[in-house]
Amino acid sequence: MTRQLTAIIEKEGDGYVALCPEVDVASQGGSVSEARANLQEALELFFETASAEEIRERLHGEVYVTQVEVALG
């Protein structure tokens, strides 16, 4: 079984941080593709090792990624 999850990747210093907001799992890497691959591995490990109860508690059903415009200054 597979599930589509959100990956938010942000440059931080010399590397990249990847976050999956549905289950609050994060990872990092030296490039966008490495951070994404490391996040995928971290998510697979989470789903393999977490109890069904922990997954239910942490899994957010709906996550929306959008942009907002704000006035500066």
mmCIF file as Biopython writes it, N, C-alpha, C and O atoms, coordinates in Angstrom:
data_model
#
loop_
_atom_site.group_PDB
_atom_site.id
_atom_site.type_symbol
_atom_site.label_atom_id
_atom_site.label_alt_id
_atom_site.label_comp_id
_atom_site.label_asym_id
_atom_site.label_entity_id
_atom_site.label_seq_id
_atom_site.pdbx_PDB_ins_code
_atom_site.Cartn_x
_atom_site.Cartn_y
_atom_site.Cartn_z
_atom_site.occupancy
_atom_site.B_iso_or_equiv
_atom_site.auth_seq_id
_atom_site.auth_asym_id
_atom_site.pdbx_PDB_model_num
ATOM 1   N N  . MET A ? 1  ? 0.840  -1.169 0.000  1.0 0.0 1  A 1 
ATOM 2   C CA . MET A ? 1  ? 0.000  0.000  0.000  1.0 0.0 1  A 1 
ATOM 3   C C  . MET A ? 1  ? 0.893  1.242  0.000  1.0 0.0 1  A 1 
ATOM 4   O O  . MET A ? 1  ? 1.943  1.257  0.643  1.0 0.0 1  A 1 
ATOM 5   N N  . THR A ? 2  ? 0.479  2.265  -0.711 1.0 0.0 2  A 1 
ATOM 6   C CA . THR A ? 2  ? 1.217  3.522  -0.743 1.0 0.0 2  A 1 
ATOM 7   C C  . THR A ? 2  ? 0.272  4.670  -0.410 1.0 0.0 2  A 1 
ATOM 8   O O  . THR A ? 2  ? -0.949 4.523  -0.454 1.0 0.0 2  A 1 
ATOM 9   N N  . ARG A ? 3  ? 0.854  5.799  -0.082 1.0 0.0 3  A 1 
ATOM 10  C CA . ARG A ? 3  ? 0.078  7.004  0.234  1.0 0.0 3  A 1 
ATOM 11  C C  . ARG A ? 3  ? 0.878  8.213  -0.224 1.0 0.0 3  A 1 
ATOM 12  O O  . ARG A ? 3  ? 2.093  8.261  -0.028 1.0 0.0 3  A 1 
ATOM 13  N N  . GLN A ? 4  ? 0.223  9.177  -0.822 1.0 0.0 4  A 1 
ATOM 14  C CA . GLN A ? 4  ? 0.867  10.424 -1.220 1.0 0.0 4  A 1 
ATOM 15  C C  . GLN A ? 4  ? 0.943  11.339 0.000  1.0 0.0 4  A 1 
ATOM 16  O O  . GLN A ? 4  ? -0.066 11.575 0.665  1.0 0.0 4  A 1 
ATOM 17  N N  . LEU A ? 5  ? 2.127  11.848 0.293  1.0 0.0 5  A 1 
ATOM 18  C CA . LEU A ? 5  ? 2.337  12.761 1.407  1.0 0.0 5  A 1 
ATOM 19  C C  . LEU A ? 5  ? 3.016  14.025 0.888  1.0 0.0 5  A 1 
ATOM 20  O O  . LEU A ? 5  ? 3.608  14.025 -0.191 1.0 0.0 5  A 1 
ATOM 21  N N  . THR A ? 6  ? 2.925  15.081 1.654  1.0 0.0 6  A 1 
ATOM 22  C CA . THR A ? 6  ? 3.504  16.370 1.282  1.0 0.0 6  A 1 
ATOM 23  C C  . THR A ? 6  ? 4.961  16.438 1.739  1.0 0.0 6  A 1 
ATOM 24  O O  . THR A ? 6  ? 5.295  16.005 2.842  1.0 0.0 6  A 1 
ATOM 25  N N  . ALA A ? 7  ? 5.816  16.981 0.887  1.0 0.0 7  A 1 
ATOM 26  C CA . ALA A ? 7  ? 7.207  17.241 1.252  1.0 0.0 7  A 1 
ATOM 27  C C  . ALA A ? 7  ? 7.466  18.726 1.031  1.0 0.0 7  A 1 
ATOM 28  O O  . ALA A ? 7  ? 7.345  19.225 -0.088 1.0 0.0 7  A 1 
ATOM 29  N N  . ILE A ? 8  ? 7.818  19.422 2.094  1.0 0.0 8  A 1 
ATOM 30  C CA . ILE A ? 8  ? 8.189  20.827 2.009  1.0 0.0 8  A 1 
ATOM 31  C C  . ILE A ? 8  ? 9.700  20.889 2.205  1.0 0.0 8  A 1 
ATOM 32  O O  . ILE A ? 8  ? 10.218 20.456 3.234  1.0 0.0 8  A 1 
ATOM 33  N N  . ILE A ? 9  ? 10.396 21.425 1.220  1.0 0.0 9  A 1 
ATOM 34  C CA . ILE A ? 9  ? 11.854 21.450 1.269  1.0 0.0 9  A 1 
ATOM 35  C C  . ILE A ? 9  ? 12.314 22.900 1.268  1.0 0.0 9  A 1 
ATOM 36  O O  . ILE A ? 9  ? 11.894 23.703 0.435  1.0 0.0 9  A 1 
ATOM 37  N N  . GLU A ? 10 ? 13.191 23.219 2.225  1.0 0.0 10 A 1 
ATOM 38  C CA . GLU A ? 10 ? 13.632 24.593 2.421  1.0 0.0 10 A 1 
ATOM 39  C C  . GLU A ? 10 ? 15.147 24.634 2.539  1.0 0.0 10 A 1 
ATOM 40  O O  . GLU A ? 10 ? 15.758 23.797 3.203  1.0 0.0 10 A 1 
ATOM 41  N N  . LYS A ? 11 ? 15.736 25.615 1.887  1.0 0.0 11 A 1 
ATOM 42  C CA . LYS A ? 11 ? 17.189 25.799 2.011  1.0 0.0 11 A 1 
ATOM 43  C C  . LYS A ? 11 ? 17.500 26.309 3.407  1.0 0.0 11 A 1 
ATOM 44  O O  . LYS A ? 11 ? 16.857 27.232 3.906  1.0 0.0 11 A 1 
ATOM 45  N N  . GLU A ? 12 ? 18.490 25.695 4.024  1.0 0.0 12 A 1 
ATOM 46  C CA . GLU A ? 12 ? 18.910 26.117 5.356  1.0 0.0 12 A 1 
ATOM 47  C C  . GLU A ? 12 ? 20.429 26.028 5.420  1.0 0.0 12 A 1 
ATOM 48  O O  . GLU A ? 12 ? 20.995 24.935 5.426  1.0 0.0 12 A 1 
ATOM 49  N N  . GLY A ? 13 ? 21.076 27.168 5.468  1.0 0.0 13 A 1 
ATOM 50  C CA . GLY A ? 13 ? 22.536 27.173 5.467  1.0 0.0 13 A 1 
ATOM 51  C C  . GLY A ? 13 ? 23.070 26.605 4.168  1.0 0.0 13 A 1 
ATOM 52  O O  . GLY A ? 13 ? 22.689 27.041 3.082  1.0 0.0 13 A 1 
ATOM 53  N N  . ASP A ? 14 ? 23.962 25.622 4.289  1.0 0.0 14 A 1 
ATOM 54  C CA . ASP A ? 14 ? 24.554 24.988 3.111  1.0 0.0 14 A 1 
ATOM 55  C C  . ASP A ? 14 ? 23.752 23.786 2.624  1.0 0.0 14 A 1 
ATOM 56  O O  . ASP A ? 14 ? 24.131 23.164 1.632  1.0 0.0 14 A 1 
ATOM 57  N N  . GLY A ? 15 ? 22.658 23.445 3.294  1.0 0.0 15 A 1 
ATOM 58  C CA . GLY A ? 15 ? 21.888 22.265 2.929  1.0 0.0 15 A 1 
ATOM 59  C C  . GLY A ? 15 ? 20.411 22.563 2.814  1.0 0.0 15 A 1 
ATOM 60  O O  . GLY A ? 15 ? 19.989 23.713 2.693  1.0 0.0 15 A 1 
ATOM 61  N N  . TYR A ? 16 ? 19.636 21.493 2.855  1.0 0.0 16 A 1 
ATOM 62  C CA . TYR A ? 16 ? 18.191 21.580 2.702  1.0 0.0 16 A 1 
ATOM 63  C C  . TYR A ? 16 ? 17.515 20.745 3.782  1.0 0.0 16 A 1 
ATOM 64  O O  . TYR A ? 16 ? 17.991 19.669 4.146  1.0 0.0 16 A 1 
ATOM 65  N N  . VAL A ? 17 ? 16.405 21.258 4.285  1.0 0.0 17 A 1 
ATOM 66  C CA . VAL A ? 17 ? 15.602 20.550 5.273  1.0 0.0 17 A 1 
ATOM 67  C C  . VAL A ? 17 ? 14.290 20.176 4.605  1.0 0.0 17 A 1 
ATOM 68  O O  . VAL A ? 17 ? 13.658 21.007 3.953  1.0 0.0 17 A 1 
ATOM 69  N N  . ALA A ? 18 ? 13.885 18.929 4.769  1.0 0.0 18 A 1 
ATOM 70  C CA . ALA A ? 18 ? 12.634 18.437 4.193  1.0 0.0 18 A 1 
ATOM 71  C C  . ALA A ? 18 ? 11.698 18.050 5.323  1.0 0.0 18 A 1 
ATOM 72  O O  . ALA A ? 18 ? 12.092 17.367 6.268  1.0 0.0 18 A 1 
ATOM 73  N N  . LEU A ? 19 ? 10.452 18.494 5.215  1.0 0.0 19 A 1 
ATOM 74  C CA . LEU A ? 19 ? 9.447  18.241 6.244  1.0 0.0 19 A 1 
ATOM 75  C C  . LEU A ? 19 ? 8.200  17.643 5.621  1.0 0.0 19 A 1 
ATOM 76  O O  . LEU A ? 19 ? 7.746  18.081 4.564  1.0 0.0 19 A 1 
ATOM 77  N N  . CYS A ? 20 ? 7.655  16.645 6.283  1.0 0.0 20 A 1 
ATOM 78  C CA . CYS A ? 20 ? 6.355  16.094 5.922  1.0 0.0 20 A 1 
ATOM 79  C C  . CYS A ? 20 ? 5.371  16.533 7.004  1.0 0.0 20 A 1 
ATOM 80  O O  . CYS A ? 20 ? 5.371  15.966 8.097  1.0 0.0 20 A 1 
ATOM 81  N N  . PRO A ? 21 ? 4.532  17.534 6.720  1.0 0.0 21 A 1 
ATOM 82  C CA . PRO A ? 21 ? 3.650  18.060 7.762  1.0 0.0 21 A 1 
ATOM 83  C C  . PRO A ? 21 ? 2.541  17.102 8.189  1.0 0.0 21 A 1 
ATOM 84  O O  . PRO A ? 21 ? 2.000  17.251 9.284  1.0 0.0 21 A 1 
ATOM 85  N N  . GLU A ? 22 ? 2.193  16.135 7.366  1.0 0.0 22 A 1 
ATOM 86  C CA . GLU A ? 22 ? 1.133  15.198 7.749  1.0 0.0 22 A 1 
ATOM 87  C C  . GLU A ? 22 ? 1.466  14.406 8.998  1.0 0.0 22 A 1 
ATOM 88  O O  . GLU A ? 22 ? 0.578  14.088 9.788  1.0 0.0 22 A 1 
ATOM 89  N N  . VAL A ? 23 ? 2.749  14.083 9.184  1.0 0.0 23 A 1 
ATOM 90  C CA . VAL A ? 23 ? 3.143  13.290 10.357 1.0 0.0 23 A 1 
ATOM 91  C C  . VAL A ? 23 ? 4.285  13.929 11.142 1.0 0.0 23 A 1 
ATOM 92  O O  . VAL A ? 23 ? 4.839  13.308 12.049 1.0 0.0 23 A 1 
ATOM 93  N N  . ASP A ? 24 ? 4.640  15.168 10.797 1.0 0.0 24 A 1 
ATOM 94  C CA . ASP A ? 24 ? 5.706  15.898 11.487 1.0 0.0 24 A 1 
ATOM 95  C C  . ASP A ? 24 ? 7.023  15.122 11.509 1.0 0.0 24 A 1 
ATOM 96  O O  . ASP A ? 24 ? 7.668  14.997 12.550 1.0 0.0 24 A 1 
ATOM 97  N N  . VAL A ? 25 ? 7.405  14.611 10.356 1.0 0.0 25 A 1 
ATOM 98  C CA . VAL A ? 25 ? 8.690  13.928 10.197 1.0 0.0 25 A 1 
ATOM 99  C C  . VAL A ? 25 ? 9.564  14.815 9.315  1.0 0.0 25 A 1 
ATOM 100 O O  . VAL A ? 25 ? 9.099  15.344 8.306  1.0 0.0 25 A 1 
ATOM 101 N N  . ALA A ? 26 ? 10.828 14.977 9.697  1.0 0.0 26 A 1 
ATOM 102 C CA . ALA A ? 26 ? 11.745 15.820 8.939  1.0 0.0 26 A 1 
ATOM 103 C C  . ALA A ? 26 ? 13.053 15.091 8.691  1.0 0.0 26 A 1 
ATOM 104 O O  . ALA A ? 26 ? 13.399 14.142 9.394  1.0 0.0 26 A 1 
ATOM 105 N N  . SER A ? 27 ? 13.777 15.557 7.671  1.0 0.0 27 A 1 
ATOM 106 C CA . SER A ? 27 ? 15.104 15.047 7.378  1.0 0.0 27 A 1 
ATOM 107 C C  . SER A ? 27 ? 15.870 16.174 6.696  1.0 0.0 27 A 1 
ATOM 108 O O  . SER A ? 27 ? 15.367 17.292 6.580  1.0 0.0 27 A 1 
ATOM 109 N N  . GLN A ? 28 ? 17.073 15.881 6.251  1.0 0.0 28 A 1 
ATOM 110 C CA . GLN A ? 28 ? 17.885 16.901 5.604  1.0 0.0 28 A 1 
ATOM 111 C C  . GLN A ? 28 ? 18.813 16.272 4.592  1.0 0.0 28 A 1 
ATOM 112 O O  . GLN A ? 28 ? 18.968 15.052 4.543  1.0 0.0 28 A 1 
ATOM 113 N N  . GLY A ? 29 ? 19.432 17.122 3.779  1.0 0.0 29 A 1 
ATOM 114 C CA . GLY A ? 29 ? 20.389 16.643 2.793  1.0 0.0 29 A 1 
ATOM 115 C C  . GLY A ? 29 ? 21.154 17.803 2.200  1.0 0.0 29 A 1 
ATOM 116 O O  . GLY A ? 29 ? 20.823 18.965 2.434  1.0 0.0 29 A 1 
ATOM 117 N N  . GLY A ? 30 ? 22.171 17.484 1.439  1.0 0.0 30 A 1 
ATOM 118 C CA . GLY A ? 30 ? 23.008 18.497 0.830  1.0 0.0 30 A 1 
ATOM 119 C C  . GLY A ? 30 ? 22.430 19.109 -0.425 1.0 0.0 30 A 1 
ATOM 120 O O  . GLY A ? 30 ? 22.898 20.151 -0.881 1.0 0.0 30 A 1 
ATOM 121 N N  . SER A ? 31 ? 21.409 18.467 -0.993 1.0 0.0 31 A 1 
ATOM 122 C CA . SER A ? 31 ? 20.724 18.975 -2.178 1.0 0.0 31 A 1 
ATOM 123 C C  . SER A ? 31 ? 19.230 18.724 -2.002 1.0 0.0 31 A 1 
ATOM 124 O O  . SER A ? 31 ? 18.819 18.003 -1.093 1.0 0.0 31 A 1 
ATOM 125 N N  . VAL A ? 32 ? 18.432 19.314 -2.863 1.0 0.0 32 A 1 
ATOM 126 C CA . VAL A ? 32 ? 16.979 19.096 -2.795 1.0 0.0 32 A 1 
ATOM 127 C C  . VAL A ? 32 ? 16.664 17.617 -2.976 1.0 0.0 32 A 1 
ATOM 128 O O  . VAL A ? 32 ? 15.873 17.053 -2.221 1.0 0.0 32 A 1 
ATOM 129 N N  . SER A ? 33 ? 17.275 16.991 -3.967 1.0 0.0 33 A 1 
ATOM 130 C CA . SER A ? 33 ? 16.975 15.582 -4.228 1.0 0.0 33 A 1 
ATOM 131 C C  . SER A ? 33 ? 17.433 14.683 -3.078 1.0 0.0 33 A 1 
ATOM 132 O O  . SER A ? 33 ? 16.762 13.704 -2.752 1.0 0.0 33 A 1 
ATOM 133 N N  . GLU A ? 34 ? 18.567 15.010 -2.466 1.0 0.0 34 A 1 
ATOM 134 C CA . GLU A ? 34 ? 19.041 14.219 -1.327 1.0 0.0 34 A 1 
ATOM 135 C C  . GLU A ? 34 ? 18.122 14.399 -0.114 1.0 0.0 34 A 1 
ATOM 136 O O  . GLU A ? 34 ? 17.816 13.432 0.583  1.0 0.0 34 A 1 
ATOM 137 N N  . ALA A ? 35 ? 17.684 15.637 0.134  1.0 0.0 35 A 1 
ATOM 138 C CA . ALA A ? 35 ? 16.764 15.879 1.252  1.0 0.0 35 A 1 
ATOM 139 C C  . ALA A ? 35 ? 15.448 15.147 1.025  1.0 0.0 35 A 1 
ATOM 140 O O  . ALA A ? 35 ? 14.879 14.593 1.965  1.0 0.0 35 A 1 
ATOM 141 N N  . ARG A ? 36 ? 14.961 15.139 -0.207 1.0 0.0 36 A 1 
ATOM 142 C CA . ARG A ? 36 ? 13.716 14.433 -0.534 1.0 0.0 36 A 1 
ATOM 143 C C  . ARG A ? 36 ? 13.870 12.937 -0.332 1.0 0.0 36 A 1 
ATOM 144 O O  . ARG A ? 36 ? 12.999 12.296 0.257  1.0 0.0 36 A 1 
ATOM 145 N N  . ALA A ? 37 ? 14.969 12.376 -0.813 1.0 0.0 37 A 1 
ATOM 146 C CA . ALA A ? 37 ? 15.215 10.939 -0.653 1.0 0.0 37 A 1 
ATOM 147 C C  . ALA A ? 37 ? 15.363 10.569 0.819  1.0 0.0 37 A 1 
ATOM 148 O O  . ALA A ? 37 ? 14.855 9.536  1.255  1.0 0.0 37 A 1 
ATOM 149 N N  . ASN A ? 38 ? 16.057 11.410 1.587  1.0 0.0 38 A 1 
ATOM 150 C CA . ASN A ? 38 ? 16.224 11.136 3.017  1.0 0.0 38 A 1 
ATOM 151 C C  . ASN A ? 38 ? 14.895 11.230 3.754  1.0 0.0 38 A 1 
ATOM 152 O O  . ASN A ? 38 ? 14.643 10.459 4.680  1.0 0.0 38 A 1 
ATOM 153 N N  . LEU A ? 39 ? 14.040 12.170 3.347  1.0 0.0 39 A 1 
ATOM 154 C CA . LEU A ? 39 ? 12.715 12.267 3.951  1.0 0.0 39 A 1 
ATOM 155 C C  . LEU A ? 39 ? 11.894 11.031 3.617  1.0 0.0 39 A 1 
ATOM 156 O O  . LEU A ? 39 ? 11.203 10.497 4.485  1.0 0.0 39 A 1 
ATOM 157 N N  . GLN A ? 40 ? 11.957 10.578 2.399  1.0 0.0 40 A 1 
ATOM 158 C CA . GLN A ? 40 ? 11.225 9.377  2.007  1.0 0.0 40 A 1 
ATOM 159 C C  . GLN A ? 40 ? 11.665 8.186  2.859  1.0 0.0 40 A 1 
ATOM 160 O O  . GLN A ? 40 ? 10.829 7.412  3.326  1.0 0.0 40 A 1 
ATOM 161 N N  . GLU A ? 41 ? 12.965 8.042  3.058  1.0 0.0 41 A 1 
ATOM 162 C CA . GLU A ? 41 ? 13.486 6.955  3.894  1.0 0.0 41 A 1 
ATOM 163 C C  . GLU A ? 41 ? 13.014 7.108  5.343  1.0 0.0 41 A 1 
ATOM 164 O O  . GLU A ? 41 ? 12.615 6.126  5.970  1.0 0.0 41 A 1 
ATOM 165 N N  . ALA A ? 42 ? 13.058 8.332  5.876  1.0 0.0 42 A 1 
ATOM 166 C CA . ALA A ? 42 ? 12.605 8.569  7.251  1.0 0.0 42 A 1 
ATOM 167 C C  . ALA A ? 42 ? 11.119 8.246  7.402  1.0 0.0 42 A 1 
ATOM 168 O O  . ALA A ? 42 ? 10.704 7.685  8.416  1.0 0.0 42 A 1 
ATOM 169 N N  . LEU A ? 43 ? 10.322 8.597  6.399  1.0 0.0 43 A 1 
ATOM 170 C CA . LEU A ? 43 ? 8.891  8.295  6.447  1.0 0.0 43 A 1 
ATOM 171 C C  . LEU A ? 43 ? 8.636  6.791  6.405  1.0 0.0 43 A 1 
ATOM 172 O O  . LEU A ? 43 ? 7.791  6.276  7.136  1.0 0.0 43 A 1 
ATOM 173 N N  . GLU A ? 44 ? 9.368  6.098  5.548  1.0 0.0 44 A 1 
ATOM 174 C CA . GLU A ? 44 ? 9.208  4.644  5.466  1.0 0.0 44 A 1 
ATOM 175 C C  . GLU A ? 44 ? 9.564  3.994  6.798  1.0 0.0 44 A 1 
ATOM 176 O O  . GLU A ? 44 ? 8.873  3.081  7.250  1.0 0.0 44 A 1 
ATOM 177 N N  . LEU A ? 45 ? 10.636 4.461  7.426  1.0 0.0 45 A 1 
ATOM 178 C CA . LEU A ? 45 ? 11.020 3.929  8.735  1.0 0.0 45 A 1 
ATOM 179 C C  . LEU A ? 45 ? 9.963  4.243  9.790  1.0 0.0 45 A 1 
ATOM 180 O O  . LEU A ? 45 ? 9.647  3.400  10.629 1.0 0.0 45 A 1 
ATOM 181 N N  . PHE A ? 46 ? 9.416  5.464  9.745  1.0 0.0 46 A 1 
ATOM 182 C CA . PHE A ? 46 ? 8.357  5.828  10.690 1.0 0.0 46 A 1 
ATOM 183 C C  . PHE A ? 46 ? 7.170  4.883  10.554 1.0 0.0 46 A 1 
ATOM 184 O O  . PHE A ? 46 ? 6.690  4.346  11.552 1.0 0.0 46 A 1 
ATOM 185 N N  . PHE A ? 47 ? 6.694  4.676  9.332  1.0 0.0 47 A 1 
ATOM 186 C CA . PHE A ? 47 ? 5.523  3.829  9.140  1.0 0.0 47 A 1 
ATOM 187 C C  . PHE A ? 47 ? 5.805  2.356  9.435  1.0 0.0 47 A 1 
ATOM 188 O O  . PHE A ? 47 ? 4.890  1.616  9.793  1.0 0.0 47 A 1 
ATOM 189 N N  . GLU A ? 48 ? 7.048  1.926  9.289  1.0 0.0 48 A 1 
ATOM 190 C CA . GLU A ? 48 ? 7.415  0.543  9.627  1.0 0.0 48 A 1 
ATOM 191 C C  . GLU A ? 48 ? 7.471  0.321  11.135 1.0 0.0 48 A 1 
ATOM 192 O O  . GLU A ? 48 ? 7.140  -0.764 11.613 1.0 0.0 48 A 1 
ATOM 193 N N  . THR A ? 49 ? 7.888  1.339  11.889 1.0 0.0 49 A 1 
ATOM 194 C CA . THR A ? 49 ? 8.154  1.136  13.314 1.0 0.0 49 A 1 
ATOM 195 C C  . THR A ? 49 ? 7.098  1.713  14.254 1.0 0.0 49 A 1 
ATOM 196 O O  . THR A ? 49 ? 6.987  1.262  15.394 1.0 0.0 49 A 1 
ATOM 197 N N  . ALA A ? 50 ? 6.329  2.688  13.811 1.0 0.0 50 A 1 
ATOM 198 C CA . ALA A ? 50 ? 5.340  3.323  14.693 1.0 0.0 50 A 1 
ATOM 199 C C  . ALA A ? 50 ? 4.145  2.393  14.898 1.0 0.0 50 A 1 
ATOM 200 O O  . ALA A ? 50 ? 3.773  1.623  14.013 1.0 0.0 50 A 1 
ATOM 201 N N  . SER A ? 51 ? 3.567  2.486  16.069 1.0 0.0 51 A 1 
ATOM 202 C CA . SER A ? 51 ? 2.353  1.718  16.341 1.0 0.0 51 A 1 
ATOM 203 C C  . SER A ? 51 ? 1.189  2.338  15.585 1.0 0.0 51 A 1 
ATOM 204 O O  . SER A ? 51 ? 1.247  3.501  15.186 1.0 0.0 51 A 1 
ATOM 205 N N  . ALA A ? 52 ? 0.145  1.568  15.392 1.0 0.0 52 A 1 
ATOM 206 C CA . ALA A ? 52 ? -1.052 2.070  14.719 1.0 0.0 52 A 1 
ATOM 207 C C  . ALA A ? 52 ? -1.620 3.264  15.474 1.0 0.0 52 A 1 
ATOM 208 O O  . ALA A ? 52 ? -2.126 4.204  14.861 1.0 0.0 52 A 1 
ATOM 209 N N  . GLU A ? 53 ? -1.539 3.231  16.792 1.0 0.0 53 A 1 
ATOM 210 C CA . GLU A ? 53 ? -2.046 4.339  17.605 1.0 0.0 53 A 1 
ATOM 211 C C  . GLU A ? 53 ? -1.231 5.616  17.359 1.0 0.0 53 A 1 
ATOM 212 O O  . GLU A ? 53 ? -1.804 6.694  17.204 1.0 0.0 53 A 1 
ATOM 213 N N  . GLU A ? 54 ? 0.096  5.497  17.324 1.0 0.0 54 A 1 
ATOM 214 C CA . GLU A ? 54 ? 0.936  6.670  17.078 1.0 0.0 54 A 1 
ATOM 215 C C  . GLU A ? 54 ? 0.669  7.248  15.695 1.0 0.0 54 A 1 
ATOM 216 O O  . GLU A ? 54 ? 0.611  8.467  15.531 1.0 0.0 54 A 1 
ATOM 217 N N  . ILE A ? 55 ? 0.509  6.388  14.709 1.0 0.0 55 A 1 
ATOM 218 C CA . ILE A ? 55 ? 0.212  6.862  13.353 1.0 0.0 55 A 1 
ATOM 219 C C  . ILE A ? 55 ? -1.104 7.621  13.340 1.0 0.0 55 A 1 
ATOM 220 O O  . ILE A ? 55 ? -1.191 8.695  12.744 1.0 0.0 55 A 1 
ATOM 221 N N  . ARG A ? 56 ? -2.129 7.079  13.989 1.0 0.0 56 A 1 
ATOM 222 C CA . ARG A ? 56 ? -3.434 7.747  14.058 1.0 0.0 56 A 1 
ATOM 223 C C  . ARG A ? 56 ? -3.325 9.106  14.745 1.0 0.0 56 A 1 
ATOM 224 O O  . ARG A ? 56 ? -3.941 10.075 14.302 1.0 0.0 56 A 1 
ATOM 225 N N  . GLU A ? 57 ? -2.550 9.183  15.819 1.0 0.0 57 A 1 
ATOM 226 C CA . GLU A ? 57 ? -2.404 10.432 16.573 1.0 0.0 57 A 1 
ATOM 227 C C  . GLU A ? 57 ? -1.658 11.501 15.778 1.0 0.0 57 A 1 
ATOM 228 O O  . GLU A ? 57 ? -1.980 12.686 15.870 1.0 0.0 57 A 1 
ATOM 229 N N  . ARG A ? 58 ? -0.669 11.083 15.002 1.0 0.0 58 A 1 
ATOM 230 C CA . ARG A ? 58 ? 0.181  12.061 14.306 1.0 0.0 58 A 1 
ATOM 231 C C  . ARG A ? 58 ? -0.288 12.390 12.905 1.0 0.0 58 A 1 
ATOM 232 O O  . ARG A ? 58 ? 0.074  13.439 12.374 1.0 0.0 58 A 1 
ATOM 233 N N  . LEU A ? 59 ? -1.078 11.532 12.292 1.0 0.0 59 A 1 
ATOM 234 C CA . LEU A ? 59 ? -1.454 11.716 10.889 1.0 0.0 59 A 1 
ATOM 235 C C  . LEU A ? 59 ? -2.536 12.782 10.752 1.0 0.0 59 A 1 
ATOM 236 O O  . LEU A ? 59 ? -3.654 12.617 11.242 1.0 0.0 59 A 1 
ATOM 237 N N  . HIS A ? 60 ? -2.190 13.868 10.084 1.0 0.0 60 A 1 
ATOM 238 C CA . HIS A ? 60 ? -3.142 14.941 9.800  1.0 0.0 60 A 1 
ATOM 239 C C  . HIS A ? 60 ? -3.821 14.613 8.477  1.0 0.0 60 A 1 
ATOM 240 O O  . HIS A ? 60 ? -3.151 14.367 7.474  1.0 0.0 60 A 1 
ATOM 241 N N  . GLY A ? 61 ? -5.132 14.608 8.478  1.0 0.0 61 A 1 
ATOM 242 C CA . GLY A ? 61 ? -5.883 14.207 7.287  1.0 0.0 61 A 1 
ATOM 243 C C  . GLY A ? 61 ? -5.736 15.130 6.103  1.0 0.0 61 A 1 
ATOM 244 O O  . GLY A ? 61 ? -5.640 14.670 4.965  1.0 0.0 61 A 1 
ATOM 245 N N  . GLU A ? 62 ? -5.719 16.424 6.349  1.0 0.0 62 A 1 
ATOM 246 C CA . GLU A ? 62 ? -5.649 17.376 5.247  1.0 0.0 62 A 1 
ATOM 247 C C  . GLU A ? 62 ? -4.558 18.402 5.526  1.0 0.0 62 A 1 
ATOM 248 O O  . GLU A ? 62 ? -4.492 18.982 6.610  1.0 0.0 62 A 1 
ATOM 249 N N  . VAL A ? 63 ? -3.711 18.612 4.536  1.0 0.0 63 A 1 
ATOM 250 C CA . VAL A ? 63 ? -2.663 19.628 4.614  1.0 0.0 63 A 1 
ATOM 251 C C  . VAL A ? 63 ? -2.743 20.435 3.328  1.0 0.0 63 A 1 
ATOM 252 O O  . VAL A ? 63 ? -2.795 19.867 2.237  1.0 0.0 63 A 1 
ATOM 253 N N  . TYR A ? 64 ? -2.754 21.743 3.451  1.0 0.0 64 A 1 
ATOM 254 C CA . TYR A ? 64 ? -2.819 22.612 2.296  1.0 0.0 64 A 1 
ATOM 255 C C  . TYR A ? 64 ? -1.542 23.432 2.216  1.0 0.0 64 A 1 
ATOM 256 O O  . TYR A ? 64 ? -1.117 24.027 3.206  1.0 0.0 64 A 1 
ATOM 257 N N  . VAL A ? 65 ? -0.947 23.462 1.068  1.0 0.0 65 A 1 
ATOM 258 C CA . VAL A ? 65 ? 0.245  24.276 0.839  1.0 0.0 65 A 1 
ATOM 259 C C  . VAL A ? 65 ? -0.166 25.365 -0.137 1.0 0.0 65 A 1 
ATOM 260 O O  . VAL A ? 65 ? -0.615 25.077 -1.246 1.0 0.0 65 A 1 
ATOM 261 N N  . THR A ? 66 ? -0.015 26.595 0.272  1.0 0.0 66 A 1 
ATOM 262 C CA . THR A ? 66 ? -0.407 27.729 -0.554 1.0 0.0 66 A 1 
ATOM 263 C C  . THR A ? 66 ? 0.505  28.905 -0.257 1.0 0.0 66 A 1 
ATOM 264 O O  . THR A ? 66 ? 1.408  28.798 0.572  1.0 0.0 66 A 1 
ATOM 265 N N  . GLN A ? 67 ? 0.283  29.999 -0.914 1.0 0.0 67 A 1 
ATOM 266 C CA . GLN A ? 67 ? 1.051  31.203 -0.654 1.0 0.0 67 A 1 
ATOM 267 C C  . GLN A ? 67 ? 0.102  32.326 -0.272 1.0 0.0 67 A 1 
ATOM 268 O O  . GLN A ? 67 ? -1.055 32.347 -0.693 1.0 0.0 67 A 1 
ATOM 269 N N  . VAL A ? 68 ? 0.591  33.239 0.514  1.0 0.0 68 A 1 
ATOM 270 C CA . VAL A ? 68 ? -0.169 34.430 0.881  1.0 0.0 68 A 1 
ATOM 271 C C  . VAL A ? 68 ? 0.687  35.651 0.577  1.0 0.0 68 A 1 
ATOM 272 O O  . VAL A ? 68 ? 1.915  35.589 0.632  1.0 0.0 68 A 1 
ATOM 273 N N  . GLU A ? 69 ? 0.039  36.749 0.261  1.0 0.0 69 A 1 
ATOM 274 C CA . GLU A ? 69 ? 0.749  37.991 -0.014 1.0 0.0 69 A 1 
ATOM 275 C C  . GLU A ? 69 ? 0.555  38.921 1.183  1.0 0.0 69 A 1 
ATOM 276 O O  . GLU A ? 69 ? -0.567 39.128 1.644  1.0 0.0 69 A 1 
ATOM 277 N N  . VAL A ? 70 ? 1.645  39.472 1.672  1.0 0.0 70 A 1 
ATOM 278 C CA . VAL A ? 70 ? 1.580  40.375 2.815  1.0 0.0 70 A 1 
ATOM 279 C C  . VAL A ? 70 ? 2.328  41.671 2.501  1.0 0.0 70 A 1 
ATOM 280 O O  . VAL A ? 70 ? 3.288  41.683 1.731  1.0 0.0 70 A 1 
ATOM 281 N N  . ALA A ? 71 ? 1.869  42.746 3.112  1.0 0.0 71 A 1 
ATOM 282 C CA . ALA A ? 71 ? 2.546  44.033 2.949  1.0 0.0 71 A 1 
ATOM 283 C C  . ALA A ? 71 ? 3.769  44.055 3.854  1.0 0.0 71 A 1 
ATOM 284 O O  . ALA A ? 71 ? 3.705  43.613 5.002  1.0 0.0 71 A 1 
ATOM 285 N N  . LEU A ? 72 ? 4.866  44.560 3.349  1.0 0.0 72 A 1 
ATOM 286 C CA . LEU A ? 72 ? 6.103  44.659 4.118  1.0 0.0 72 A 1 
ATOM 287 C C  . LEU A ? 72 ? 6.312  46.110 4.517  1.0 0.0 72 A 1 
ATOM 288 O O  . LEU A ? 72 ? 6.325  47.013 3.681  1.0 0.0 72 A 1 
ATOM 289 N N  . GLY A ? 73 ? 6.475  46.307 5.822  1.0 0.0 73 A 1 
ATOM 290 C CA . GLY A ? 73 ? 6.794  47.635 6.315  1.0 0.0 73 A 1 
ATOM 291 C C  . GLY A ? 73 ? 5.702  48.605 6.343  1.0 0.0 73 A 1 
ATOM 292 O O  . GLY A ? 73 ? 5.903  49.749 6.749  1.0 0.0 73 A 1 
#
